[in-house]
């Protein structure tokens, strides 16, 4: 039979194990929470840094030239399918010319008029215009290898660097 002193010791051991378990889990989950908050803060800082880098303001661009590898487009949005197909063929032909002038590389600047006015367009219009150019690229065997976004006067400006997959396709077209 246990005396009263021994039963108190057993109760203290049980109580100590429960406190130890509680403390272990408390410290474990607190450290997970702290690490999660640190990671969230790192992601937020990285996002802010990327946005600062991504969204610089363009103030001036010289007027577009009829020759060279650079092409300005305010936006490329065509809702009527017949018009879209005609414009797509025209843009694809024009893109071949710009790629030929740039020896296989071209720059398209979206959200800018031919006179160099840095207007800007909405982000949705920019994305739709990029999709349009990607379709034109696919038609002629080219690809967009770099995209950048800037702030304009009334929205966003996008710059796209385009390269042709096979330079020989251009030489046979324009020679």
Number of C-alpha atoms within 10 A of each C-alpha: 4 6 7 8 8 11 11 11 11 11 11 12 12 12 12 12 12 12 12 12 12 12 12 12 12 12 12 11 12 12 12 12 12 11 12 12 12 12 12 12 12 12 12 12 12 12 12 12 11 11 13 11 12 14 16 15 14 16 13 11 15 10 13 16 12 10 11 16 21 20 22 21 17 22 23 20 16 15 7 8 9 10 10 15 12 11 17 20 14 12 18 22 16 14 26 26 20 24 23 22 16 17 16 22 23 23 22 22 24 26 31 27 19 18 12 18 18 26 19 24 23 14 14 10 19 23 16 16 22 22 14 19 22 16 17 23 22 13 14 18 16 23 20 19 10 11 15 14 21 20 20 22 15 12 16 25 29 26 19 21 16 25 21 23 14 12 16 11 15 19 13 8 11 9 5
